Amino acid sequence: MTTVNVWTAAALRRAPFPNQCSRSVSVGRYTCATLLLQAGTPVHVVSERLGHSAVSMTMEVYAHVLPDMQTEAAATLGALLHAR
């Protein structure tokens, strides 16, 4: 279990309404992962931060974020190749 997950689990146990808090934590994790991926953070780094056991799990959940990244990667490669 990652440090973030341990801290989150402890915070949820202390929360006055743990069932409601768990949803907001999930939304926060989802937002964090989406923003990191959109900012160009490597998928394996995001996967580690989320505590996923495999990068494939992260890819399955956040695949919708990656099409825009593929377009950006293609444009970057094109610019690099044309600059030479």
C-alpha positions in Angstrom: 0.0 0.0 0.0 1.4 3.4 -0.9 1.9 6.2 1.5 -1.0 8.1 -0.1 -3.3 5.1 0.2 -2.4 4.6 3.9 -3.0 8.3 4.7 -6.2 8.3 2.7 -7.5 5.1 4.5 -6.6 6.6 7.9 -8.4 9.9 7.1 -11.5 8.1 5.9 -11.7 6.1 9.1 -11.7 9.4 11.1 -14.2 11.1 8.9 -17.7 11.7 10.3 -19.4 10.4 7.2 -16.9 7.9 5.7 -19.1 6.7 2.8 -19.6 10.2 1.5 -15.8 11.0 1.9 -14.7 8.0 -0.1 -16.5 9.3 -3.2 -14.8 12.7 -2.9 -11.4 11.0 -2.5 -12.1 8.9 -5.6 -12.9 12.1 -7.5 -9.7 13.7 -6.3 -7.6 10.7 -7.4 -9.3 10.7 -10.8 -8.7 14.5 -11.2 -5.1 14.2 -10.1 -4.4 11.4 -12.5 -6.1 13.1 -15.4 -4.3 16.4 -14.8 -0.9 14.6 -14.5 -1.4 12.7 -17.7 -2.5 15.8 -19.6 0.6 17.6 -18.3 2.8 14.9 -19.9 3.7 12.9 -16.8 4.7 9.4 -17.8 1.9 6.8 -17.3 4.2 4.6 -15.2 4.8 7.5 -12.8 1.0 8.2 -12.5 0.4 4.5 -12.0 2.9 4.4 -9.1 1.4 7.5 -7.5 -2.1 5.9 -7.6 -0.8 2.6 -6.2 -1.9 0.6 -9.2 -0.3 -2.8 -9.3 0.2 -2.5 -13.1 0.5 0.3 -15.7 -2.2 -1.5 -17.7 -4.8 -0.8 -15.0 -4.0 2.9 -15.2 -4.2 2.8 -19.0 -7.6 1.1 -18.9 -9.1 3.7 -16.5 -7.5 6.8 -18.1 -7.3 5.8 -21.8 -9.7 8.6 -22.7 -7.0 11.2 -21.7 -4.4 9.7 -24.1 -5.8 10.5 -27.6 -5.1 14.2 -27.2 -1.6 13.3 -26.0 -1.0 11.2 -29.1 -1.9 14.2 -31.3 0.5 16.4 -29.3 3.2 13.7 -29.5 2.8 13.5 -33.3 3.0 17.3 -33.7 6.1 17.4 -31.5 7.8 14.7 -33.5 6.9 16.5 -36.7 8.3 19.8 -35.5 11.5 18.0 -34.4 11.9 16.3 -37.8 11.3 19.5 -39.8 13.7 21.5 -37.6 16.6 19.4 -38.8 
